[in-house]
């Protein structure tokens, strides 16, 4: 499955898994990135890093390397 950093601006996906060490996965889960949650890529910073995503009713900025660990199922 593609990772969150591979989605284009305006595209949505459902989180299928998060890769990484326990500390990173725990931190991302605390930010609300949970399996089954829907995320939408809102914007990329001018140099492409960080990525801004909409998660529920709030926005979150992730570094590209973090977003690459979040695997998503693209939604129409």
ZAMARGU-4260 file (C-alpha; in steps of 0.2 Angstrom, whole numbers, plus 5000, padded with zeros to 4 digits):
<rodrens>
0) 5000/5000/5000 | 5006/5018/4997 | 5012/5029/5011 | 5004/5045/5016 | 5019/5055/5009
5) 5014/5048/4992 | 4997/5055/4991 | 4994/5071/4981 | 4986/5086/4989 | 4968/5084/4991
10) 4968/5065/4991 | 4961/5055/5005 | 4966/5038/5012 | 4962/5026/5026 | 4977/5022/5038
15) 4981/5003/5036 | 4997/5003/5047 | 5011/5013/5054 | 5029/5007/5053 | 5043/5011/5065
20) 5050/5008/5082 | 5038/5008/5097 | 5042/5026/5103 | 5038/5033/5086 | 5022/5023/5083
25) 5016/5027/5101 | 5019/5046/5097 | 5010/5045/5081 | 4995/5036/5089 | 4994/5049/5102
30) 4993/5062/5088 | 4977/5053/5082 | 4985/5043/5068 | 4976/5026/5071 | 4973/5012/5060
35) 4956/5014/5051 | 4956/5033/5053 | 4954/5043/5037 | 4967/5057/5033 | 4967/5070/5019
40) 4983/5078/5012 | 4980/5097/5014 | 4996/5105/5009 | 5015/5103/5007 | 5027/5116/5013
45) 5036/5125/4999 | 5051/5113/4999 | 5039/5098/5001 | 5042/5096/5020 | 5032/5095/5031
50) 5016/5089/5025 | 4999/5096/5032 | 4985/5083/5034 | 4967/5084/5040 | 4963/5071/5053
55) 4945/5072/5059 | 4942/5090/5063 | 4960/5096/5065 | 4975/5098/5055 | 4992/5090/5059
60) 5010/5093/5051 | 5021/5079/5049 | 5039/5078/5042 | 5040/5068/5026 | 5050/5054/5034
65) 5036/5052/5047 | 5022/5052/5034 | 5032/5039/5024 | 5029/5027/5039 | 5010/5029/5038
70) 5003/5017/5025 | 4986/5021/5018 | 4973/5014/5007 | 4968/5028/4994 | 4950/5033/4994
75) 4940/5039/4979
</rodrens>
